[in-house]
Amino acid sequence: MKSNSQNLEPNEVINFETRSFSEFDSELFNEVANEVKILNNSLNKLQNLKELNTIEDILNPN
């Protein structure tokens, strides 16, 4: 997950003086939403692979 904010050590406080909370909150939400989409797509692919039982099914999915 890439971000414009600096990398923080555990227990460090984010400095909100340079950006509004709503701006940060919106950016963070969008980053998390993108990660969830990626994870969901990966899960769907794994579920589809699980349904393919044989090598023939993999080579000829139709």
N, C-alpha and C positions, 0 to 999 in steps of 0.2 A: 504494500500500500504506500504510494508515494504521497508526500505532503510538502507544502511550503513551510510548515512549521519546523523548528529545529528538533533534533532527536533529544529526547529527555531521559535523564536517569530516573530510576525509581524514586518516588516521593518528591520529584522536582515540580515546581509550580509553573504553569504556563503564564507568560506575561501577556495579559490582555490589554495593556495600555496601547499597543500598536495596532490592534484590530478589534473590532466590535465582537461581542459574544455571538450575535446572530450570524455574522459572517463566518466565524470559526465553526459554529454549530452546523451551518448549512454545508460547509465544505466537508466536515467530518461525516455528516450524514450521507453525502453523495459518495464519499470514498467507501464507507461501509456498505452502502447499497450496491455499489459496483462489485465489491468482494463477494457479497451474498449471491449476486447473479452468477459470478464465475463458479462459486461453489455449487450452486444449484445446477448449472449446466454440467459440471463434472459428475454430480450425483446421478443426473439423468443418463449420462453416457454409461456410467457403471451399471445402472439398472438395465439399460438396453443390452449391454454385454452379457449380463447375468442371464438374460432371457435366451441368448444364443447358445444352444446346447451342444452343437457339434461343429466340427471344422467345416462341414458342408454348409451349415447355417451361416457361418462367418463369411465363407467365400461367396455364397449365393443367398443374400439376405431376403430375396423375394421368393 
